[in-house]
Amino acid sequence: MQRSFTYRANGVTLDRFGVVREPTRDPAAREPGFDDAFDASTLFFDNAIRTAAGRAVLLGPPLNNLEAAISEMQVTAGLGRTSSPFSLKSMNRHAQIWVDLERTAADLTIDTRFGALNVPVIDARPDLYAGRRVLLTVSKDNDLTWIEDWVRYHRDVHGADAVLIYDNNSSIYTIDALKDALSRLGGIAIAGVVDWPFKYGPQGKADGTRWDSDFCQSGALEHARWMFLSDAASVLNADIDECVVAGNGKSVFEAAEQSWWGITAYRGLWMPGIEELAPETGDAGPLRHRAFDHYLTPEAWPFAWRWRGGPDICPPKWCAVPSRTPFTAQWQVHRIKGWPAAYLPSRIFSYRHFREINTGWKYRRSQRAAFNARRHVRDVALSGNYAKVRWQV
């Protein structure tokens, strides 16, 4: 019988102190709407998470101009309000404060030059996903049918048996509705939905520059790592519009678990809408992943596209064993940063990135191209995977 739950992150803001986080991006390089999209007020994404006896972590956006004040703060904990040593980890678009504390401490008192605050200490829940093969994503307003199909695909093709979704301010359904949709799926032992009510943040550019101000997803991935997933068998980080394909039919979870380092990384291919092939939308509901079965061939195909990337190649994604991820490494969207093994893309695995399985939140992706026999290739491997999926269960 499946277990399902919802969890709301208890964010701590700077609003009461009259200070804000300042952007590091030069004002001349800020696009219209930057200030409204930038998260200037979140100090921590949640309560202090006790990850082990005697240790807790506070997760938040990068400190930026606040770093000097935070590095000088005083932390006390427990009934005796004993001083608690701490260390700062400044990471990519993310910051962590690791605190040593008494085993029974229920809260932290943090004194800074801009004011004092009290933060509850909560216990991490790695038991919920212990030994599970987990699908992990951050999602906003994705159609529930898309989410269900995404789970079904990775369940039946790769053996996923657990799901953890960070819902980032969806407006077309509640987190309870999302949880209920997941709870109806067979073969999933546990499904969790985390209410993650933070600004996503300004985007960078397609050339890889200016990715400096989107803190939400980086925070969600590290929160998942330390709050829920440290004892999972393996974790697949993928968006709702992505499906993993193996050249040898193997499970990506199994590959990560059996790999020397405990990680499998891979690049992706676009699954475009093609005028002559993809159906039109209508009363039958949204287009489904399985409506698309042709990928866009990279110009460099078949040589080394997984290694070099390029304009037609999707950036890397990963599946990893949490317990084998180095403490100093950081779970991010396209890499596990600070872990050399995460930079070696697989020659067996890749993922398919569906242009039309998308709300158009970043840019319009519903334009369709005319069929091009040189560039558009029927995806035999993916079509074979579709046949394995129990789409109604």
Summary of the structure (lengths in Angstrom):
residues: 393
radius of gyration: 21.6
end to end distance: 14.2
largest distance: 73.1
contacts: 1221
relative contact order: 0.15
helix: 22%
strand: 31%
